[in-house]
Amino acid sequence: MSDDIEIKMSPLCRSIEKDGKTVRVEIFEDDKGGWLLEVYDEFNNSTAWEDPFETDADALFEIEATIREEGIDCLIGPVDGGAF
């Protein structure tokens, strides 16, 4: 038996650029049929949504709405990745 778990990535994963800043959007299936959303900034800081989405399209809609309403800066962390 293998303990390797294959992660199913959504074809909707992409980079989004706004105001000269870019984030990488990763959407992947959880082990219960839901879709998880995690966003990485240029410094490799991540922002992850705790609750799964019903579809990968719902997850993409959420990140696009977040960027539109709050701005891309809400997803950009410190340059040092929060190191002390």
PyMOL commands that set and color helices and strands:
alter all, ss='L'
color gray80, all
select helices_A, chain A and resi 56-70+72-75
alter helices_A, ss='H'
color red, helices_A
select strands_A, chain A and resi 14-18+21-29+35-40+46-48
alter strands_A, ss='S'
color yellow, strands_A
deselect
rebuild
show_as cartoon
